[in-house]
Amino acid sequence: MRIAVPDLVSNSYFPAVAAVELGLFREEGIDAELELRFPVTDAMAALRDGVFDFVAGSAHATLTAFPDWRGAKLLAALAKHMYWFLILRSDLNAQRGDLNAVKGLRIGAAPGPDLGLVRLLMEAGIDPAREGISIGPIPSANAAGVSFGVTAARALEEGTLDGFWANGMGAEVAVRRGVGTMVLDVRRGDGPPVARGYTFPALVATDKTIEERPEMTAAAVRAIVRAQQALRADTKVATQAAERLFPAIETQLIAELIERDLPYYDPTITDESVQSMNGFAQRAGLLSGPVPFESVVATQFSPLWR
């Protein structure tokens, strides 16, 4: 079984990484293999084309390959709420929560996550085009084995970017190196309140996989839930799960980042979270109209969340 992850060296999709690296998929009878496929929009396209069995990625990005939720569903949340950080160069002296600080700057953001930043700015009354804000990919970030967030931190240090919108690992590396200042942590309440519900990390499968391999799909959900439980019980297992995949510095940081994120490790997908995400997707042009909860979430697996 192949699982695509758009960023391996990150806390964003870590329950999926931990479920594989701690042997939880194997204990559920699945020989699972993680594969980096960046950006998340490419991962979803590969899921549609049958290259992968599952994607651990941004829930809203499913719509880039499955219009109006036709052909794929969310199986479980990897965590709650939109999980990217806005980091600006430390020499800009930006203050936490000051979105005006991004005017005229070059901000790195991956395809898929970039929509979250654009909508957040628009709903805060800041038009990126009018204010001269450049939001786009980072050169070389799609190279094999690269972490977008860590690459973004390096680009900030080298001065090729003024800021970036990326995962918690990249944000932590930039702040600790003294090259970046955290301006927004949306998950914890920064920015327009509505932005917190734009998306969340989730495990995604096609309708075909769900229908033809329900037992395997259920086993995958159980493995994710067990990984979340293991991380909540002892964050030190995060270091063990990261050792094979992460560079040394990021391996040292992961347990601390997981400890910080523990309140958000919940597999439950609520009707409220789906409505909020779909509202964002409509405003962003990804969704043509309202879609019922059962068309978005594979509800037959919801008992496994508990």
C-alpha positions as CSV (number, residue, x, y, z in Angstrom):
1,M,0.0,0.0,0.0
2,R,1.4,3.4,-1.0
3,I,0.7,6.6,1.0
4,A,1.6,10.0,-0.5
5,V,2.7,12.7,1.8
6,P,3.4,16.2,0.4
7,D,6.0,17.0,3.1
8,L,7.7,14.2,5.1
9,V,9.9,16.4,7.3
10,S,7.1,18.1,9.1
11,N,4.7,17.8,12.0
12,S,1.7,18.6,9.7
13,Y,1.1,15.0,8.5
14,F,3.0,13.3,11.3
15,P,0.3,10.8,12.5
16,A,0.6,9.2,9.0
17,V,4.4,9.1,9.2
18,A,4.2,7.7,12.8
19,A,1.7,5.1,11.8
20,V,4.1,3.7,9.2
21,E,7.4,4.2,11.1
22,L,6.1,2.8,14.4
23,G,4.8,-0.3,12.6
24,L,1.1,0.3,13.3
25,F,0.1,-0.3,9.7
26,R,2.0,-3.5,9.8
27,E,0.2,-4.6,13.0
28,E,-3.1,-3.9,11.2
29,G,-2.0,-6.3,8.4
30,I,-0.9,-3.7,5.9
31,D,2.5,-3.4,4.3
32,A,2.6,0.4,4.0
33,E,5.1,2.6,2.2
34,L,5.4,6.4,2.5
35,E,6.3,8.4,-0.6
36,L,7.0,12.1,-0.8
37,R,4.8,13.7,-3.6
38,F,5.0,17.5,-3.6
39,P,3.0,19.6,-3.9
40,V,-0.2,18.3,-2.4
41,T,-2.1,19.1,-5.7
42,D,0.2,16.6,-7.5
43,A,-0.4,14.0,-4.7
44,M,-4.1,14.3,-5.2
45,A,-3.8,14.0,-9.0
46,A,-1.7,10.8,-8.5
47,L,-4.4,9.5,-6.1
48,R,-7.0,10.0,-8.8
49,D,-4.8,8.2,-11.3
50,G,-4.3,5.2,-9.1
51,V,-0.7,5.8,-8.3
52,F,-1.4,5.9,-4.6
53,D,-3.8,4.2,-2.3
54,F,-4.0,7.1,0.2
55,V,-2.9,10.7,0.5
56,A,-2.1,12.3,3.9
57,G,-2.5,15.9,3.0
58,S,-4.7,19.0,3.1
59,A,-8.4,18.1,3.1
60,H,-9.4,21.0,0.8
61,A,-6.8,20.0,-1.8
62,T,-8.8,16.9,-2.6
63,L,-11.0,19.2,-4.7
64,T,-8.1,20.0,-7.1
65,A,-8.3,16.4,-8.5
66,F,-11.9,15.5,-7.5
67,P,-14.2,18.3,-8.5
68,D,-17.2,18.8,-6.1
69,W,-16.0,15.8,-4.1
70,R,-16.8,13.4,-6.9
71,G,-14.6,10.3,-6.6
72,A,-12.8,10.7,-3.2
73,K,-13.6,11.1,0.4
74,L,-11.9,12.0,3.7
75,L,-11.4,9.0,6.0
76,A,-10.1,10.7,9.2
77,A,-8.6,13.9,10.3
78,L,-4.8,13.8,11.0
79,A,-5.3,16.9,13.2
80,K,-7.7,19.8,13.6
81,H,-7.7,23.2,11.9
82,M,-5.6,25.0,9.3
83,Y,-2.0,24.4,10.3
84,W,0.3,26.7,8.4
85,F,2.3,29.6,9.8
86,L,3.2,33.0,8.2
87,I,6.8,33.8,8.9
88,L,8.5,37.0,7.8
89,R,12.2,38.0,7.8
90,S,13.2,39.0,11.3
91,D,14.9,42.2,10.1
92,L,11.4,43.5,9.0
93,N,10.5,43.7,12.7
94,A,6.9,42.6,12.0
95,Q,4.6,42.2,15.0
96,R,2.5,39.1,15.7
97,G,-0.8,39.5,14.0
98,D,0.1,42.5,11.8
99,L,-1.0,41.5,8.4
100,N,-0.2,44.9,6.9
101,A,3.5,43.9,7.3
102,V,3.1,41.6,4.2
103,K,2.4,44.5,1.8
104,G,4.9,44.6,-1.1
105,L,6.7,41.4,0.0
106,R,7.7,38.1,-1.7
107,I,6.0,35.2,0.2
108,G,6.8,31.6,-0.6
109,A,3.8,29.2,-0.5
110,A,3.2,25.8,-2.0
111,P,0.4,25.1,-4.5
112,G,-2.7,24.2,-2.5
113,P,-1.6,25.9,0.8
114,D,-1.2,29.2,-1.2
115,L,-5.0,29.5,-1.5
116,G,-5.3,29.6,2.2
117,L,-3.0,32.6,2.5
118,V,-4.7,34.4,-0.4
119,R,-8.2,34.0,1.0
120,L,-7.0,34.9,4.5
121,L,-5.5,38.2,3.2
122,M,-8.6,38.9,1.2
123,E,-10.9,38.4,4.1
124,A,-8.7,40.6,6.2
125,G,-9.2,43.4,3.6
126,I,-5.8,43.0,1.9
127,D,-5.8,42.4,-1.8
128,P,-2.5,40.8,-2.7
129,A,-2.5,42.1,-6.3
130,R,-3.3,45.7,-5.2
131,E,-0.8,45.7,-2.4
132,G,2.0,44.2,-4.5
133,I,2.3,41.0,-2.5
134,S,3.9,38.2,-4.5
135,I,2.7,34.7,-3.4
136,G,4.3,31.8,-5.2
137,P,6.5,28.7,-5.1
138,I,10.1,28.5,-3.9
139,P,12.6,27.5,-6.6
140,S,13.9,23.9,-6.0
141,A,11.2,23.1,-3.4
142,N,9.9,20.3,-5.6
143,A,13.2,18.5,-5.7
144,A,13.1,14.9,-4.5
145,G,13.5,14.5,-0.8
146,V,12.9,18.2,0.0
147,S,10.8,19.5,2.8
148,F,8.9,22.6,1.7
149,G,9.0,24.2,5.1
150,V,12.7,23.6,5.8
151,T,13.5,24.8,2.2
152,A,11.5,27.9,2.8
153,A,13.4,28.6,6.0
154,R,16.7,28.3,4.1
155,A,15.4,30.6,1.3
156,L,14.5,33.2,4.0
157,E,18.0,32.9,5.4
158,E,19.5,33.4,2.0
159,G,17.3,36.5,1.3
160,T,15.6,35.1,-1.7
161,L,12.2,35.4,0.1
162,D,10.8,38.0,2.4
163,G,8.5,35.4,4.1
164,F,6.8,32.1,3.8
165,W,3.6,30.3,4.5
166,A,4.4,26.8,5.6
167,N,4.3,24.0,8.2
168,G,5.3,24.2,11.8
169,M,8.7,22.6,11.3
170,G,9.8,25.2,8.7
171,A,8.5,27.9,11.0
172,E,10.4,26.6,14.0
173,V,13.6,26.2,12.1
174,A,13.4,29.8,10.9
175,V,12.5,31.3,14.3
176,R,15.3,29.3,16.1
177,R,17.9,30.4,13.6
178,G,16.9,34.0,14.2
179,V,16.1,34.6,10.5
180,G,12.3,34.6,10.9
181,T,9.5,36.1,13.0
182,M,6.2,34.4,13.4
183,V,3.4,36.7,12.3
184,L,0.5,34.3,12.1
185,D,-0.3,31.0,13.8
186,V,-3.9,30.6,12.4
187,R,-4.6,27.3,14.3
188,R,-4.1,29.1,17.6
189,G,-6.3,32.1,16.7
190,D,-4.2,34.6,14.7
191,G,-5.8,36.3,11.6
192,P,-9.5,36.4,10.7
193,P,-11.3,33.8,12.9
194,V,-12.9,32.2,9.8
195,A,-9.5,31.2,8.5
196,R,-9.0,28.6,11.2
197,G,-11.6,26.4,9.5
198,Y,-10.3,26.7,5.9
199,T,-8.8,23.2,6.0
200,F,-7.2,20.5,8.1
201,P,-4.8,17.6,7.4
202,A,-6.6,14.4,6.5
203,L,-6.3,10.9,5.2
204,V,-7.9,10.7,1.8
205,A,-8.9,7.7,-0.4
206,T,-10.8,7.3,-3.7
207,D,-14.3,6.0,-3.7
208,K,-13.0,3.0,-5.7
209,T,-10.6,2.1,-3.0
210,I,-13.2,2.5,-0.3
211,E,-15.7,0.3,-2.2
212,E,-13.3,-2.4,-3.4
213,R,-11.0,-2.6,-0.3
214,P,-13.1,-1.7,2.7
215,E,-11.2,-3.8,5.1
216,M,-7.8,-2.3,4.1
217,T,-9.3,1.1,4.3
218,A,-10.7,0.5,7.8
219,A,-7.2,-0.9,8.9
220,A,-5.6,2.3,7.6
221,V,-8.0,4.4,9.7
222,R,-7.3,2.3,12.8
223,A,-3.5,2.7,12.2
224,I,-3.9,6.5,12.1
225,V,-6.0,6.6,15.2
226,R,-3.5,4.4,17.1
227,A,-0.7,6.7,16.0
228,Q,-2.5,9.7,17.4
229,Q,-3.1,7.8,20.6
230,A,0.6,6.8,20.9
231,L,1.8,10.4,20.4
232,R,-0.6,11.6,23.0
233,A,0.5,8.9,25.4
234,D,4.2,9.6,25.0
235,T,5.6,12.3,22.7
236,K,9.1,10.7,22.8
237,V,7.9,8.1,20.3
238,A,7.8,11.0,17.8
239,T,11.6,11.0,17.8
240,Q,11.7,7.3,17.2
241,A,9.3,7.7,14.3
242,A,11.3,10.5,12.8
243,E,14.8,9.0,13.0
244,R,14.8,7.2,9.6
245,L,13.3,10.1,7.6
246,F,14.3,13.4,9.3
247,P,17.7,15.2,9.3
248,A,19.3,15.5,12.7
249,I,18.1,19.0,13.6
250,E,14.5,18.3,12.7
251,T,14.6,14.9,14.5
252,Q,15.7,16.7,17.7
253,L,12.8,19.2,17.3
254,I,9.9,16.9,16.4
255,A,8.9,15.7,19.9
256,E,8.6,19.3,21.1
257,L,6.5,20.3,18.1
258,I,4.3,17.2,18.6
259,E,3.9,18.1,22.3
260,R,2.7,21.6,21.2
261,D,0.2,20.1,18.8
262,L,-1.3,17.4,21.0
263,P,-4.6,19.2,21.6
264,Y,-5.2,19.0,17.9
265,Y,-4.6,15.3,17.3
266,D,-8.2,14.1,16.9
267,P,-9.4,11.9,14.0
268,T,-13.0,13.2,14.3
269,I,-14.3,15.2,11.3
270,T,-17.3,17.2,12.3
271,D,-20.1,18.6,10.1
272,E,-19.0,22.1,11.2
273,S,-15.4,21.5,10.0
274,V,-16.7,20.3,6.6
275,Q,-19.1,23.2,6.2
276,S,-16.3,25.7,7.1
277,M,-13.9,24.0,4.7
278,N,-16.5,23.9,1.9
279,G,-17.3,27.5,2.4
280,F,-13.7,28.4,2.0
281,A,-13.5,26.2,-1.1
282,Q,-16.4,27.9,-2.7
283,R,-14.9,31.4,-2.1
284,A,-11.6,30.2,-3.4
285,G,-13.2,28.8,-6.6
286,L,-12.6,25.1,-5.8
287,L,-16.2,24.1,-5.2
288,S,-19.3,25.0,-7.2
289,G,-21.8,24.8,-4.4
290,P,-22.8,23.2,-1.1
291,V,-22.1,19.5,-0.7
292,P,-23.6,17.3,2.0
293,F,-21.3,15.9,4.7
294,E,-21.8,12.3,3.5
295,S,-20.4,13.3,0.1
296,V,-17.2,14.5,1.7
297,V,-16.6,12.0,4.5
298,A,-16.6,8.2,4.4
299,T,-18.9,8.1,7.4
300,Q,-18.9,4.3,7.6
301,F,-15.5,4.5,9.2
302,S,-16.5,7.2,11.8
303,P,-17.0,4.6,14.6
304,L,-13.3,3.9,14.3
305,W,-12.5,7.4,15.3
306,R,-13.7,6.7,18.8
